[in-house]
Amino acid sequence: MKAIFALIFLVLPTLVQAQSYQCRAPSLTDPAAPARKPAAELRRVRPVSGYTLAMSWSPEFCRLRKDDRRHKSQCSGDDGSFGFILHGLWPDAQGASYPQWCRATKALPPAIVKRNYCMMPSPRLMARQWSKHGTCMANRPETYFRISRIMFGAVEFPNMDRLSRKPLTAGALRDAFAAANDGLKADMIRLKVNRRGWLEEVRICLGKSFRPQRCPRSMRGLKDNRSIKIWRGT
C-alpha cells in the first residue's frame, strides 16, 4: 500500500474520490440522526488489538436496491456511480468479541456527512459506523472519519471489470489486491460473498499501527479455491 499508512496521523487528506464516478455530494442542511444501539446487541468496551478496513462492492449491493428509498443515495445513480465504498473501519480485539457501541452519540453535523459522502454515500451508514465502531477508537467523529479517509484512500484497487470477465477464485482475487498494493499480502485479506457466490466485500486486516497484517486464523474465511463472481452492474 502507499506510504500513507506510515503517515496516518501526519497527513491531512482531501475528499476521497476513489471508486466514485461523478460523485456529487448533495447540499445538506440537516445532521444525520445518531444510530441507536439495538436492544439485542451488547455494549462492549475492550482493548483494541487491531482494525479491519471493510470495503463494500457497491454494484452487488445495489443490484436489487436501485428503487429502494432507504438506499437511494448510494444506488439510484443520482449522486454518482460507485465501485468500492467504505463499509467501515472496525476496531478488533483479542478473541471473537470485538468492541462495539462504546458510548452514546449525537447527530453527525452536515459538514462531516458531506466531506465523507463520496467514500461512504449514505448518511445512515455513516451514523451507524461512528456509533457502533468509531466510538471505540476515537473521541470525536471528525477523527474517526479522518482516519477512515486516509485508510480507504491508501488502497489501490485492481481492475474489477477485467477480473469479472474470467473465471475467478478467492485466492486469485486476494492475489490481485496484493499485487496492486505494496506491502499487502494475500493472507492479510478477507473476502465476503453472498449465498450465490457474488462478491460483497473485501476486508483488509490491520494492526494497531494501522499497517496491514496477517488476518487472525478465526477471520480468514474463504478458501483459495472457492469460486467467486463479480457483478459489474447493468
N, C-alpha and C positions, 0 to 999 in steps of 0.2 A: 504494500500500500504506500501511498505518498508519505513523505516525511512529516506531513502534518500531524500524524499520530504522535510523534515525539514532541510536538509543539502545542499540544491541545490547549494548554492554559495560557499560551502566549499569543495566539493568533486571533485576530478579530475577523470572523468570517463575514462574507457578504451573503445576500439572499441565495439560498441553494436553488439552482435551476436544473440540477442533474435529473435526467429521466423525465422531465416535463417538457412538453411541446406546446409553445404558445400559451404558457400558463399566465393567467390574468387573475391576480388576487383581487377579489371584489372589494368595493368600498364597504367598510364595516364601521358601524357606529355603536353596535351593541356588544357587550362582552359575551364570551362563551360561558354558558352556565356551568358551574362546577359539577363534576361527576360525584355521585354518591356511592359509597361502598354498599354493594349488595348484601343483604342480610345473610346470605349463605356463605359469603367469603370472610375469612378471618383477617384481622389486622395483625400483621407480623412485622416486628421491628427486630432485625437481625444484622450482625456484622456482614458487610459486603465483601465477597471474595473475588468478584469479577463482574463482567457485564455480558449481555447479549444484545447485539445490534440486529434487530429483526426488520427485514425489508419485504414488503408485500408486493407480489406481481399483480399490478392493477388490472391488466386485461382479463385475467382469470377472475379476479374478484368482481369485476363489473359485468362479466359475461351475462349474468341473469339479473342484473340490478340496474340496468340503464334507465328504467322507468320507475325506480323506487325512490320516492321523495326523500327518504332518510339518507340516501347516498347520492343525491343529486349533484353535490359539489364535486365529487370525485368521478362520477360515472356518466353524467349527462353529456359531457363534452362542452358545456357552456363556458367553463373556466379553463379549458385546456385538455390536452390528451396526455395521459400519464403511463409510464412504464413501471419501473420500481418506485414505490413510495416508502417512506419510513413508517413502519408499523409502530415501532417504539424502541427506545434504549432502556433495557431492563437490568436492574441490579440482581446479581445472583448471590447465593450463599452456599456454604458447605452443606452437602446433602440435598434432598429433594425439595425442601421448603424454602422458597425464595422470599425476601422481604416484600411486603406489599401494603398499600393503604396506610402508610406510616402516620399520617395525620390528616385532619380535615383541611380542605382548601377553599379558597374564594374563587369567584369568576375570573376567567382569563381576560385581560384587557384586550380590546380590539387591535392594538398595535402589535401585540405578541402573535395573535392569530394571523394577521396579515403578513408579518415578517416570515412566518414559517409555512404559509399556505402552499407554496409550490413544492415543498418537501412532504407535507402531510395535509392533503387537501380535504380536511374535514374538521371543523371546529369541535365537533363532538368527540372525535378521536383524540384531538389534542388535549381536551379537558380530561379525558379518561386516563391517558398516558401520564399526564402530570400528577393526577390524584393517586393512581394506583402504583406507579413506578417512580416517578420523578421525586415525590416527597421522601423517598427512602435514600436519595443520593444528593439532594440539593435543598437549600433553604428557600430559594426563590425560583419561580418558573422561568425567569429570564436565563438563569444559569443552566437549568436543565435543558432548555431548548437550544441554548448556545452550544453546549457540548454535543447535543444531538446533531446539530447542523454540521459541526466540524467532522464528526464521525461519518455521517452519511455522505458528506461531500468528499471524503477521502477515498471512497470506494470507486474503483474503475470497473465498469460493467462490460462483460463480454458481449459479442454480437448475438443478441437473443433471437433476432429474426433468422439468422443463419442456423443457429442451434435448433430452432423449432422445425426446420425443414428436413431433418435427418433423424434416423433412429438415435435415441439418446438414453443414457443410463445416469443414475445418480452419481456414479464415480466420474463419468465424463463431464457432467455439469460442474461438479466440485473442482475438477482439474481445470476447467475453462476459467472459473473465477480465480483460482490460484495463479494461473498463467498471466492473468491481466493485472495482478496486484503483487508487487514486490513484497516479500516477507510474509505473504499469506500462503498457507499450505492446505491441502485438501482436508486434512483431519482437523482443521480449525473451522470447518463449515458444516452446518446442518441444513437439511432441506425438509420442507413440509409439502406434501402432496395431498390432494383430496382422495376420496374413495375411488374415483375414476382414473386416478393416476396423473392428473394435471397438476403442474407446479403451482403452489400457492405462496410459499415464502422461501427466502434464503436468509439464514441466520448465521452471523459470524460471532464466534466466541472470543471474548476479550478479557485480559487480565485486569488487575486493579489499576494498573498504569494506563489502561485503555489500549495496550498493544495486543494484537492478535495472539491467541494461544490455543493450544490443543484443547478441543472440547472434552469435558469430563466424560467418562465412559457412559454414564447414565444419560447423556444428552446426544449421543452420536447419531441415533436414528437410522435412516435408510441404509441398506447395504449397497455396496458399489454396483452390483449387477441389477439393481431394481430399475425397471424401465420407467422413464418419465416423459410426459408430453408437455409442450409449452403452447398455450393458446396465444395467438398473435393478435386477436381481435378481428372484427369484421372489416 
